[in-house]
Amino acid sequence: MSKDFILPDIGEGIVECEIVEWLVAEGDEVKEDQPVVEVMTDKAMVEIPAKDDGVVEKLYYQKGDIAKVHEPLFAIKPADGSSDESPAKEKDSAPAKKEESKTEQKRTSAGGDTTDFILPDIGEGIVECEIVEWLVSEGDEVKEDQPVVEVMTDKATVEIPAKDDGTVVKLYHKKGDIAEVHKPLFALKPAGGVQESDSNA
C-alpha cells in the first residue's frame, strides 16, 4: 500500500514553501535520497529527497503551489510493498531538509572593511557540509540574496545566498572541502562599508 511523504520541518520557523519544480512524475520509480522536488522558502531553495525506494503514486501539489510543513507532499508505494510501519526506516525520524537563515548570521570583522560570512545553522543537528560548487569567485561583486555557494549535507544540496551587496574578498574553502557551521565561509567587502561595528562605543 502507498503512504504519504510528509513535508518535514525545514527549520527557522518556516511553515510553508513554494513548489518550484517536481523532479519526478507520477508513476516514476525513485530511490532513497533521490531528489524528488525543489521547494523555495523565504530563505533558500531546497531539494527534498525521497526517504525510501518506491514508486511515486500521486503528487499532491503542482508547480507554483504552496506546500505546508507537516502535511502530505506526495504519495509513494514503497518498493518492498510495506505499510507505514516498516521497521527498516530509521530515516523517517530525520527530516529531509535544511535551511539557511539570513537572520542568524552574525558578522565578525575579517580585518579592515571586510566581514566574514558565517555558515549559519542549517538545522537537524547538522554541524558540517561539503562545498559542492562556488557560484562566485574572489573579486566578484554580489547582491543581497544572490546564491554564493552550493553545499551538500547528508540530507540535501542547498544554495546559500549573500546577505548583503558587496565584493567577495576571500573564499575560505575549495570545492570538495568540508565547511563547519558557525565558522567563516567567505569574506565580503560590503558595498557600503562595514556598518555593524562597535565604533559608537
MDAnalysis code that builds the backbone (N, CA, C; Angstrom):
import MDAnalysis as mda
import numpy as np

u = mda.Universe.empty(603, n_residues=201, atom_resindex=np.repeat(np.arange(201), 3), trajectory=True)
u.add_TopologyAttr("name", ["N", "CA", "C"] * 201)
u.add_TopologyAttr("resid", np.arange(1, 202))
u.add_TopologyAttr("resname", ["MET", "SER", "LYS", "ASP", "PHE", "ILE", "LEU", "PRO", "ASP", "ILE", "GLY", "GLU", "GLY", "ILE", "VAL", "GLU", "CYS", "GLU", "ILE", "VAL", "GLU", "TRP", "LEU", "VAL", "ALA", "GLU", "GLY", "ASP", "GLU", "VAL", "LYS", "GLU", "ASP", "GLN", "PRO", "VAL", "VAL", "GLU", "VAL", "MET", "THR", "ASP", "LYS", "ALA", "MET", "VAL", "GLU", "ILE", "PRO", "ALA", "LYS", "ASP", "ASP", "GLY", "VAL", "VAL", "GLU", "LYS", "LEU", "TYR", "TYR", "GLN", "LYS", "GLY", "ASP", "ILE", "ALA", "LYS", "VAL", "HIS", "GLU", "PRO", "LEU", "PHE", "ALA", "ILE", "LYS", "PRO", "ALA", "ASP", "GLY", "SER", "SER", "ASP", "GLU", "SER", "PRO", "ALA", "LYS", "GLU", "LYS", "ASP", "SER", "ALA", "PRO", "ALA", "LYS", "LYS", "GLU", "GLU", "SER", "LYS", "THR", "GLU", "GLN", "LYS", "ARG", "THR", "SER", "ALA", "GLY", "GLY", "ASP", "THR", "THR", "ASP", "PHE", "ILE", "LEU", "PRO", "ASP", "ILE", "GLY", "GLU", "GLY", "ILE", "VAL", "GLU", "CYS", "GLU", "ILE", "VAL", "GLU", "TRP", "LEU", "VAL", "SER", "GLU", "GLY", "ASP", "GLU", "VAL", "LYS", "GLU", "ASP", "GLN", "PRO", "VAL", "VAL", "GLU", "VAL", "MET", "THR", "ASP", "LYS", "ALA", "THR", "VAL", "GLU", "ILE", "PRO", "ALA", "LYS", "ASP", "ASP", "GLY", "THR", "VAL", "VAL", "LYS", "LEU", "TYR", "HIS", "LYS", "LYS", "GLY", "ASP", "ILE", "ALA", "GLU", "VAL", "HIS", "LYS", "PRO", "LEU", "PHE", "ALA", "LEU", "LYS", "PRO", "ALA", "GLY", "GLY", "VAL", "GLN", "GLU", "SER", "ASP", "SER", "ASN", "ALA"])
u.atoms.positions = np.array([
    [0.844, -1.192, 0.000],
    [0.000, 0.000, 0.000],
    [0.884, 1.249, 0.000],
    [0.348, 2.322, -0.517],
    [1.140, 3.548, -0.590],
    [1.069, 4.294, 0.732],
    [2.002, 5.182, 0.916],
    [1.971, 6.012, 2.112],
    [2.333, 7.431, 1.720],
    [1.909, 8.376, 2.550],
    [2.181, 9.778, 2.259],
    [3.569, 10.169, 2.759],
    [4.263, 10.975, 1.942],
    [5.521, 11.596, 2.354],
    [5.133, 12.941, 2.957],
    [5.414, 13.133, 4.241],
    [5.043, 14.380, 4.924],
    [6.184, 15.391, 4.780],
    [5.846, 16.601, 4.392],
    [6.864, 17.659, 4.296],
    [7.406, 17.922, 5.694],
    [8.696, 17.650, 5.913],
    [9.235, 17.781, 7.273],
    [9.502, 19.234, 7.650],
    [9.814, 19.409, 8.913],
    [10.176, 20.720, 9.439],
    [11.462, 21.171, 8.763],
    [11.459, 22.355, 8.150],
    [12.661, 22.814, 7.464],
    [13.325, 23.966, 8.202],
    [13.037, 24.065, 9.501],
    [13.787, 24.975, 10.354],
    [13.374, 26.430, 10.268],
    [13.950, 27.211, 11.153],
    [13.791, 28.667, 11.177],
    [12.329, 29.094, 11.267],
    [11.470, 28.260, 11.829],
    [10.063, 28.634, 11.983],
    [9.278, 28.663, 10.688],
    [9.840, 28.085, 9.609],
    [9.156, 28.094, 8.316],
    [7.984, 27.120, 8.350],
    [6.822, 27.570, 7.895],
    [5.634, 26.716, 7.934],
    [5.135, 26.347, 6.544],
    [5.682, 26.986, 5.515],
    [5.243, 26.651, 4.164],
    [6.348, 26.991, 3.171],
    [6.239, 26.419, 1.976],
    [7.219, 26.705, 0.930],
    [6.532, 26.529, -0.423],
    [7.134, 27.104, -1.448],
    [6.563, 27.035, -2.790],
    [7.192, 25.889, -3.577],
    [6.355, 25.144, -4.283],
    [6.856, 24.089, -5.156],
    [7.473, 24.754, -6.391],
    [8.793, 24.616, -6.542],
    [9.491, 25.231, -7.683],
    [9.487, 24.276, -8.882],
    [9.826, 23.021, -8.626],
    [9.909, 22.054, -9.732],
    [9.827, 20.642, -9.184],
    [8.922, 19.853, -9.745],
    [8.933, 18.426, -9.444],
    [10.021, 17.778, -10.290],
    [10.847, 16.950, -9.674],
    [11.934, 16.280, -10.378],
    [11.535, 14.862, -10.779],
    [10.293, 14.477, -10.410],
    [9.754, 13.170, -10.779],
    [8.308, 13.373, -11.226],
    [7.750, 12.339, -11.830],
    [6.350, 12.365, -12.243],
    [5.638, 11.182, -11.605],
    [4.319, 11.240, -11.589],
    [3.552, 10.124, -11.059],
    [3.866, 8.872, -11.872],
    [4.097, 7.774, -11.178],
    [4.460, 6.527, -11.850],
    [5.955, 6.289, -11.911],
    [6.756, 7.319, -11.600],
    [8.216, 7.159, -11.625],
    [8.693, 6.342, -10.423],
    [9.723, 5.553, -10.661],
    [10.393, 4.885, -9.557],
    [11.445, 5.829, -8.983],
    [11.561, 5.857, -7.669],
    [12.585, 6.686, -7.030],
    [13.391, 5.825, -6.073],
    [14.603, 6.287, -5.785],
    [15.484, 5.603, -4.849],
    [15.618, 6.459, -3.592],
    [15.957, 5.815, -2.491],
    [16.200, 6.551, -1.255],
    [17.239, 7.636, -1.505],
    [16.966, 8.830, -0.994],
    [17.843, 10.010, -1.115],
    [17.846, 10.637, -2.505],
    [17.056, 10.101, -3.456],
    [16.947, 10.746, -4.775],
    [16.126, 12.023, -4.632],
    [16.610, 13.176, -5.162],
    [15.820, 14.400, -5.089],
    [14.477, 14.230, -5.799],
    [13.405, 14.651, -5.141],
    [12.056, 14.475, -5.679],
    [11.446, 15.810, -6.099],
    [11.725, 16.849, -5.320],
    [11.084, 18.141, -5.589],
    [11.996, 19.263, -5.103],
    [11.972, 20.379, -5.841],
    [12.661, 21.592, -5.392],
    [11.614, 22.522, -4.799],
    [11.874, 23.015, -3.592],
    [10.961, 23.964, -2.971],
    [11.723, 25.232, -2.621],
    [11.001, 26.325, -2.544],
    [11.596, 27.617, -2.222],
    [10.956, 28.149, -0.950],
    [11.770, 28.397, 0.069],
    [11.277, 29.079, 1.256],
    [11.663, 30.550, 1.105],
    [11.405, 31.329, 2.146],
    [11.807, 32.739, 2.059],
    [13.303, 32.901, 2.276],
    [14.015, 31.777, 2.501],
    [15.460, 31.891, 2.751],
    [16.323, 31.162, 1.741],
    [15.803, 30.106, 1.134],
    [16.661, 29.342, 0.221],
    [15.837, 28.375, -0.618],
    [16.468, 27.890, -1.678],
    [15.899, 26.813, -2.486],
    [16.459, 25.501, -1.952],
    [15.591, 24.532, -1.764],
    [15.997, 23.264, -1.177],
    [15.456, 22.119, -2.017],
    [16.281, 21.099, -2.225],
    [15.807, 19.863, -2.854],
    [15.418, 18.879, -1.766],
    [14.230, 18.313, -1.898],
    [13.761, 17.351, -0.906],
    [13.910, 15.949, -1.483],
    [14.677, 15.085, -0.809],
    [14.892, 13.735, -1.345],
    [13.861, 12.732, -0.825],
    [13.712, 11.641, -1.555],
    [12.884, 10.537, -1.086],
    [13.546, 9.888, 0.120],
    [12.713, 9.311, 1.012],
    [13.266, 8.620, 2.174],
    [13.400, 7.128, 1.930],
    [12.724, 6.634, 0.907],
    [12.723, 5.196, 0.636],
    [12.720, 4.954, -0.864],
    [13.099, 3.755, -1.266],
    [12.863, 3.317, -2.638],
    [11.362, 3.101, -2.812],
    [10.850, 3.352, -4.010],
    [9.431, 3.114, -4.247],
    [8.969, 3.744, -5.541],
    [7.664, 3.778, -5.718],
    [7.058, 4.348, -6.916],
    [6.164, 5.518, -6.494],
    [6.347, 6.658, -7.158],
    [5.527, 7.835, -6.869],
    [4.111, 7.578, -7.385],
    [3.136, 7.617, -6.492],
    [1.757, 7.343, -6.900],
    [0.979, 8.621, -7.165],
    [1.199, 9.643, -6.346],
    [0.447, 10.886, -6.548],
    [1.233, 12.066, -6.015],
    [1.265, 13.151, -6.791],
    [1.845, 14.422, -6.355],
    [0.685, 15.298, -5.887],
    [0.756, 15.736, -4.654],
    [-0.370, 16.486, -4.091],
    [-0.352, 17.973, -4.447],
    [0.724, 18.434, -5.044],
    [0.795, 19.856, -5.416],
    [1.311, 19.982, -6.835],
    [0.988, 21.100, -7.459],
    [1.539, 21.422, -8.770],
    [2.609, 22.492, -8.601],
    [3.414, 22.646, -9.633],
    [4.437, 23.694, -9.641],
    [3.768, 25.042, -9.337],
    [4.340, 25.782, -8.411],
    [3.791, 27.087, -8.055],
    [2.878, 27.047, -6.844],
    [2.425, 25.847, -6.462],
    [1.574, 25.723, -5.282],
    [2.392, 25.946, -4.010],
    [1.689, 26.255, -2.922],
    [2.315, 26.414, -1.621],
    [2.060, 25.156, -0.803],
    [3.136, 24.506, -0.376],
    [3.030, 23.295, 0.448],
    [3.271, 23.674, 1.905],
    [2.567, 23.013, 2.799],
    [2.694, 23.316, 4.218],
    [3.493, 22.224, 4.935],
    [4.323, 22.664, 5.876],
    [5.094, 21.737, 6.702],
    [4.138, 20.833, 7.474],
    [4.530, 19.578, 7.634],
    [3.776, 18.559, 8.369],
    [2.528, 18.096, 7.629],
    [2.370, 18.481, 6.363],
    [1.251, 17.979, 5.575],
    [1.804, 17.158, 4.405],
    [0.984, 16.211, 3.865],
    [1.478, 15.320, 2.801],
    [1.949, 16.087, 1.567],
    [3.090, 15.643, 1.025],
    [3.679, 16.264, -0.157],
    [3.413, 15.398, -1.393],
    [3.594, 14.088, -1.240],
    [3.275, 13.152, -2.322],
    [3.044, 11.780, -1.711],
    [2.446, 10.884, -2.495],
    [2.227, 9.509, -2.044],
    [3.229, 8.611, -2.753],
    [3.789, 7.671, -1.999],
    [4.770, 6.757, -2.569],
    [4.397, 5.331, -2.181],
    [4.562, 4.415, -3.121],
    [4.359, 2.997, -2.831],
    [5.738, 2.405, -2.605],
    [6.069, 2.030, -1.369],
    [7.418, 1.519, -1.083],
    [7.751, 0.312, -1.947],
    [9.013, 0.199, -2.300],
    [9.466, -0.874, -3.182],
    [9.199, -2.247, -2.585],
    [9.243, -2.355, -1.239],
    [9.024, -3.654, -0.621],
    [7.556, -3.911, -0.315],
    [6.695, -2.955, -0.729],
    [5.267, -3.140, -0.527],
    [4.840, -3.024, 0.915],
    [5.706, -2.510, 1.756],
    [5.379, -2.463, 3.175],
    [4.386, -1.353, 3.469],
    [3.809, -1.414, 4.633],
    [2.886, -0.379, 5.060],
    [3.659, 0.693, 5.804],
    [2.914, 1.622, 6.413],
    [3.550, 2.753, 7.062],
    [4.496, 2.338, 8.183],
    [4.294, 1.176, 8.766],
    [5.053, 0.793, 9.935],
    [6.283, -0.044, 9.582],
    [6.946, 0.257, 8.506],
    [8.120, -0.534, 8.143],
    [9.233, -0.281, 9.155],
    [9.743, -1.329, 9.802],
    [10.750, -1.114, 10.850],
    [12.105, -0.698, 10.312],
    [12.321, -0.829, 9.003],
    [13.657, -0.580, 8.464],
    [13.909, 0.884, 8.202],
    [13.055, 1.762, 8.668],
    [13.170, 3.147, 8.269],
    [13.601, 4.043, 9.400],
    [14.844, 3.946, 9.806],
    [15.245, 4.867, 10.856],
    [15.242, 6.298, 10.346],
    [15.322, 6.451, 9.018],
    [15.475, 7.802, 8.465],
    [14.189, 8.604, 8.595],
    [13.057, 7.937, 8.862],
    [11.805, 8.688, 8.935],
    [11.868, 9.754, 10.024],
    [12.683, 9.506, 11.034],
    [12.736, 10.465, 12.116],
    [13.689, 11.616, 11.799],
    [14.386, 11.521, 10.685],
    [15.324, 12.577, 10.319],
    [14.778, 13.331, 9.116],
    [14.163, 14.468, 9.344],
    [13.565, 15.202, 8.232],
    [14.579, 15.472, 7.140],
    [14.048, 15.598, 5.918],
    [14.932, 15.570, 4.754],
    [15.374, 16.936, 4.301],
    [15.340, 17.908, 5.161],
    [15.634, 19.212, 4.670],
    [16.605, 20.019, 5.472],
    [17.022, 21.121, 4.906],
    [17.810, 22.006, 5.694],
    [17.531, 23.421, 5.235],
    [17.975, 24.359, 6.007],
    [17.636, 25.720, 5.656],
    [18.761, 26.676, 5.964],
    [18.810, 27.736, 5.245],
    [19.757, 28.787, 5.524],
    [19.007, 29.911, 6.180],
    [19.582, 30.525, 7.188],
    [18.915, 31.674, 7.723],
    [19.788, 32.883, 7.518],
    [19.201, 33.924, 6.931],
    [19.951, 35.159, 6.780],
    [19.971, 35.889, 8.113],
    [18.968, 35.602, 8.950],
    [18.828, 36.371, 10.172],
    [19.843, 35.971, 11.221],
    [20.261, 34.711, 11.234],
    [21.114, 34.265, 12.316],
    [22.591, 34.381, 12.000],
    [22.933, 34.953, 10.846],
    [24.329, 35.024, 10.514],
    [24.953, 36.220, 11.217],
    [25.828, 35.951, 12.142],
    [26.479, 37.041, 12.844],
    [27.691, 37.475, 12.022],
    [27.977, 38.743, 12.058],
    [29.114, 39.215, 11.288],
    [30.284, 39.443, 12.224],
    [31.426, 39.026, 11.816],
    [32.633, 39.333, 12.569],
    [33.604, 39.966, 11.596],
    [34.382, 40.879, 12.094],
    [35.288, 41.573, 11.196],
    [36.384, 40.637, 10.719],
    [36.625, 40.665, 9.414],
    [37.721, 39.868, 8.864],
    [38.958, 40.743, 8.710],
    [38.921, 41.902, 9.350],
    [40.060, 42.810, 9.248],
    [39.718, 43.933, 8.288],
    [39.954, 45.163, 8.707],
    [39.678, 46.292, 7.828],
    [38.194, 46.443, 7.569],
    [37.847, 46.595, 6.291],
    [36.456, 46.878, 5.959],
    [35.764, 45.658, 5.373],
    [36.257, 44.478, 5.688],
    [35.571, 43.279, 5.218],
    [34.892, 42.578, 6.389],
    [33.906, 41.751, 6.079],
    [33.231, 40.982, 7.117],
    [33.242, 39.523, 6.705],
    [33.303, 38.640, 7.696],
    [33.200, 37.219, 7.421],
    [31.732, 36.812, 7.371],
    [31.390, 36.009, 6.384],
    [30.065, 35.410, 6.316],
    [30.162, 34.082, 7.059],
    [29.402, 33.947, 8.129],
    [29.455, 32.740, 8.958],
    [28.428, 31.734, 8.432],
    [28.861, 30.499, 8.236],
    [27.930, 29.468, 7.800],
    [26.870, 29.302, 8.876],
    [25.596, 29.547, 8.547],
    [24.561, 29.524, 9.587],
    [24.167, 28.103, 9.963],
    [23.403, 28.022, 11.047],
    [22.839, 26.750, 11.476],
    [21.881, 26.280, 10.394],
    [22.082, 25.061, 9.854],
    [21.201, 24.596, 8.788],
    [20.282, 23.494, 9.268],
    [20.092, 23.445, 10.601],
    [19.045, 22.600, 11.145],
    [19.404, 21.138, 11.282],
    [18.505, 20.429, 11.943],
    [18.583, 18.962, 12.077],
    [19.884, 18.494, 12.700],
    [20.527, 19.341, 13.529],
    [21.747, 18.927, 14.198],
    [22.954, 18.833, 13.289],
    [22.850, 19.378, 12.072],
    [23.965, 19.311, 11.117],
    [25.067, 20.269, 11.561],
    [26.300, 19.774, 11.594],
    [27.415, 20.606, 12.054],
    [28.417, 20.904, 10.950],
    [28.282, 20.231, 9.805],
    [29.211, 20.495, 8.717],
    [28.554, 20.123, 7.398],
    [29.118, 20.615, 6.312],
    [28.601, 20.295, 4.984],
    [29.747, 20.394, 3.979],
    [29.549, 19.784, 2.841],
    [30.589, 19.776, 1.811],
    [30.338, 20.898, 0.808],
    [31.395, 21.581, 0.406],
    [31.291, 22.606, -0.629],
    [31.136, 21.895, -1.977],
    [29.970, 22.034, -2.599],
    [29.722, 21.384, -3.884],
    [30.209, 22.268, -5.034],
    [29.886, 23.544, -4.964],
    [30.266, 24.446, -6.071],
    [30.197, 25.882, -5.587],
    [31.265, 26.634, -5.806],
    [31.212, 28.083, -5.595],
    [30.557, 28.705, -6.818],
    [29.579, 29.570, -6.602],
    [28.869, 30.229, -7.697],
    [29.453, 31.614, -7.968],
    [30.481, 31.989, -7.172],
    [31.177, 33.263, -7.364],
    [32.670, 33.007, -7.216],
    [33.467, 33.985, -7.614],
    [34.917, 33.917, -7.451],
    [35.379, 35.097, -6.624],
    [36.600, 34.990, -6.099],
    [37.165, 36.123, -5.360],
    [37.241, 37.318, -6.297],
    [36.790, 38.473, -5.797],
    [36.773, 39.681, -6.611],
    [35.428, 39.947, -7.249],
    [34.530, 38.957, -7.245],
    [33.201, 39.159, -7.826],
    [32.363, 40.059, -6.924],
    [31.509, 40.864, -7.576],
    [30.509, 41.611, -6.823],
    [29.270, 40.739, -6.686],
    [28.645, 40.780, -5.512],
    [27.415, 40.014, -5.300],
    [26.336, 40.952, -4.770],
    [25.095, 40.536, -4.931],
    [23.957, 41.278, -4.425],
    [23.325, 40.496, -3.283],
    [22.638, 41.214, -2.415],
    [21.907, 40.540, -1.346],
    [20.987, 39.477, -1.931],
    [20.974, 38.299, -1.316],
    [20.148, 37.150, -1.726],
    [20.657, 36.442, -2.973],
    [21.776, 36.889, -3.553],
    [22.362, 36.174, -4.697],
    [22.994, 34.883, -4.188],
    [22.690, 33.720, -4.824],
    [23.335, 32.480, -4.383],
    [24.848, 32.582, -4.532],
    [25.571, 32.182, -3.488],
    [27.024, 32.294, -3.467],
    [27.692, 30.930, -3.556],
    [27.101, 29.939, -2.901],
    [27.745, 28.629, -2.836],
    [26.682, 27.540, -2.699],
    [26.950, 26.398, -3.316],
    [26.110, 25.224, -3.111],
    [26.831, 24.314, -2.127],
    [26.111, 23.885, -1.083],
    [26.693, 22.965, -0.113],
    [25.832, 21.717, -0.030],
    [26.440, 20.607, 0.350],
    [25.737, 19.334, 0.468],
    [25.825, 18.853, 1.906],
    [24.668, 18.638, 2.529],
    [24.661, 17.996, 3.839],
    [24.315, 16.529, 3.606],
    [24.103, 15.781, 4.669],
    [23.739, 14.377, 4.478],
    [22.283, 14.235, 4.073],
    [21.588, 15.376, 3.943],
    [20.170, 15.289, 3.603],
    [19.807, 15.993, 2.301],
    [20.529, 16.996, 1.888],
    [20.156, 17.700, 0.659],
    [21.262, 18.650, 0.226],
    [21.139, 19.129, -1.020],
    [22.021, 20.182, -1.523],
    [21.288, 21.512, -1.375],
    [21.966, 22.514, -0.891],
    [21.354, 23.807, -0.606],
    [22.227, 24.925, -1.168],
    [21.581, 25.941, -1.730],
    [22.311, 27.151, -2.142],
    [22.258, 28.153, -1.004],
    [23.402, 28.723, -0.667],
    [23.474, 29.719, 0.404],
    [23.628, 31.097, -0.232],
    [22.708, 32.020, 0.062],
    [22.756, 33.344, -0.571],
    [23.575, 34.345, 0.237],
    [23.999, 35.394, -0.453],
    [24.662, 36.504, 0.231],
    [23.638, 37.264, 1.066],
    [24.119, 37.893, 2.154],
    [23.216, 38.685, 2.981],
    [23.233, 40.160, 2.585],
    [24.277, 40.570, 1.881],
    [24.430, 41.985, 1.555],
    [25.039, 42.129, 0.169],
    [24.895, 43.330, -0.401],
    [25.652, 43.665, -1.595],
    [27.116, 43.839, -1.189],
    [28.014, 43.514, -2.082],
    [29.427, 43.717, -1.767],
    [30.324, 42.969, -2.731],
    [31.591, 42.896, -2.392],
    [32.590, 42.209, -3.214],
    [33.190, 41.058, -2.420],
    [33.244, 39.896, -3.045],
    [33.841, 38.728, -2.395],
    [35.356, 38.937, -2.334],
    [35.886, 38.903, -1.123],
    [37.310, 39.150, -0.934],
    [38.084, 37.837, -0.862],
    [37.520, 36.863, -0.156],
    [38.240, 35.598, 0.000],
    [37.249, 34.463, 0.226],
    [37.482, 33.338, -0.450],
    [36.728, 32.113, -0.206],
    [37.587, 31.245, 0.720],
    [37.024, 30.840, 1.850],
    [37.822, 30.109, 2.840],
    [37.880, 28.603, 2.572],
    [37.107, 28.132, 1.613],
    [37.108, 26.702, 1.308],
    [37.167, 26.489, -0.193],
    [37.678, 25.337, -0.597],
    [37.662, 24.948, -2.001],
    [36.557, 23.932, -2.221],
    [36.206, 23.750, -3.494],
    [35.237, 22.720, -3.842],
    [35.699, 21.384, -3.269],
    [34.762, 20.680, -2.601],
    [35.099, 19.400, -2.004],
    [35.505, 19.487, -0.545],
    [35.828, 20.708, -0.072],
    [36.178, 20.878, 1.338],
    [34.942, 20.723, 2.217],
    [35.171, 20.453, 3.491],
    [34.089, 20.381, 4.469],
    [34.061, 21.694, 5.255],
    [32.915, 22.364, 5.219],
    [32.744, 23.616, 5.961],
    [31.960, 23.327, 7.235],
    [32.328, 23.999, 8.317],
    [31.657, 23.777, 9.591],
    [30.692, 24.915, 9.885],
    [29.543, 24.532, 10.475],
    [28.550, 25.507, 10.902],
    [29.171, 26.448, 11.930],
    [28.776, 27.729, 11.862],
    [29.244, 28.782, 12.767],
    [30.699, 29.165, 12.525],
    [31.306, 28.671, 11.435],
    [32.663, 29.095, 11.082],
    [32.582, 29.918, 9.790],
    [33.577, 30.795, 9.543],
    [33.524, 31.646, 8.343],
    [33.519, 30.831, 7.049],
    [32.703, 31.277, 6.116],
    [32.584, 30.613, 4.816],
    [33.336, 31.415, 3.746],
    [33.152, 32.731, 3.768],
    [33.893, 33.614, 2.856],
    [33.933, 35.005, 3.470],
    [34.822, 35.847, 2.937],
    [34.931, 37.230, 3.393],
    [34.336, 38.138, 2.332],
    [33.581, 39.119, 2.780],
    [32.878, 40.039, 1.872],
    [33.209, 41.473, 2.248],
    [33.461, 42.276, 1.231],
    [33.616, 43.720, 1.463],
    [32.275, 44.357, 1.124],
    [31.498, 44.779, 2.134],
    [30.167, 45.311, 1.855],
    [30.225, 46.540, 0.964],
    [29.202, 46.678, 0.131],
    [29.175, 47.790, -0.825],
    [29.219, 49.136, -0.120],
    [28.594, 49.212, 1.055],
    [28.562, 50.495, 1.759],
    [29.528, 50.568, 2.908],
    [30.490, 49.635, 2.953],
    [31.399, 49.582, 4.086],
    [30.753, 48.803, 5.231],
    [31.513, 48.579, 6.279],
    [31.009, 47.811, 7.415],
    [30.193, 48.719, 8.309],
    [28.869, 48.446, 8.346],
    [28.042, 49.296, 9.189],
    [27.924, 48.743, 10.601],
    [27.955, 47.419, 10.741],
    [27.672, 46.813, 12.039],
    [28.946, 46.668, 12.861],
    [29.489, 47.809, 13.296],
    [30.694, 47.760, 14.109],
    [30.386, 48.363, 15.469],
    [31.346, 48.282, 16.346],
    [31.154, 48.854, 17.686],
    [31.791, 50.239, 17.779],
    [31.906, 50.939, 16.671],
    [32.608, 52.218, 16.659],
    [31.859, 53.270, 17.445],
    [30.580, 52.999, 17.799],
    [29.839, 54.001, 18.541],
    [30.057, 53.827, 20.045],
    [30.913, 52.910, 20.426],
    [31.138, 52.668, 21.873],
    [31.843, 53.844, 22.479],
])
